[in-house]
Amino acid sequence: MWAILLAYNLVRLEMVQLAVAAKVLPNRISYIAALRLICDEWLWSALTTSPGAIPSHLRDLRAHLGYYVLPERRTERAYPRAVKKRTKGYPAKKTANLAAAPSKKEG
């Protein structure tokens, strides 16, 4: 459990450092895209590079994370939100007509 929390916070820390370098808010960085890129890069670097190359690898990683800056939020929607009517699968039951109709057994 602690390892998951540590990994989450390290990804968020890297996102904050990228946001400062890109001069945007940290919530404009895609967490999922950043997490996938960081995981892929670290797995790849664990197999191919020496430990002394990690700082330069981090610089390259930050350069690629710039592609995952999300666009700014729209202030106005083209179509405002609305509650749609729920369509019914069956016609409405007509109980008033059934009670007023004479039965065939009376005659």
N, C-alpha and C positions, 0 to 999 in steps of 0.2 A: 504494500500500500504506500509506503514512504517513497519507494522508487517511482511510482506513478506520479505522485505529487511533486517530487523533485523534477522529473522530466517535464511536467506541465509548466512549472515555474521557470525552468530554464528556457523553454520555448517562448514563454511570455516575455522574459527578460531580453531575449534576442529580438523579439518583435518591437519592444520599446526602443532598443538601441537603433534598430533600423528606422523606426518612425522619427526619431530625433535626427538621424542623418538625412532622411528624406523630407524633413520639415512638415510632417503631417501628424495627425492624432493617431495614437496607437490602435484605436478601434477601427481604423481604415485599413489595417493589415489583415489579410485573410488568415485566420488561425489554421484552418484545415490545410490550405495550400502550403503555409510555412512549415507546419508539422511534417507533411509528406516530403517536402524538399529536404528538411533537416535530417529526417530519418534515412532517406535515400543517400544523401551525401555522407552521413556518418558511417553507414554500412559500407559504402563504397570505399571511403578513406581508410576504414579499419583493415581492409584487405590489401590496399594498394600503396599507401604512403607510410612514411616513417613518422614517429611521434614529433620530430623536430619540424615537420612541415605543417603542423596544425594551425599556427597563427596565419600563415598565408592562405591556408584552406578556408579559414573563417572569413578572411577578407573576400575571397571569391564567393563564398556562400552569401555574404551580405550584399554583394553586387547582384546576385541572382534573385534575392528576395525582393528587390525593388520592383520586379514584375508583378508582384502579388499585392500591390497597393490597390485597394478597392476604390471605385469612383465615389464622389460625394453623394450624400443622400439628396433625393429630390425634395424640394420644398412643397411643390404642388403636384397633385396627381392629375393625370389626364382624365381618368374616370374615377370620381369619388366613390368611396365605399358605400354599399347599400345592402340591406338585408333582402334577399330574394325570397319570393313565396315558394313554399314547398309544394311540389306537385303531388297530388294524391293518385295512388295506383288504381283505386276503385271509385265508382260513382258514390255519391252520398246516399245513405239509406233514407227512404221515404216512409217514415213511420206514420205520418198523419194520414196518408192515403190508404194505408193498409187497415187502420182502425175504422175509418169511415165507410169502407166498402162492405156491402152486405154479403153475408156468407151464403153459400148455395144450399146449406142444410135447412134453412128456414122455410122453404117453399114446398 
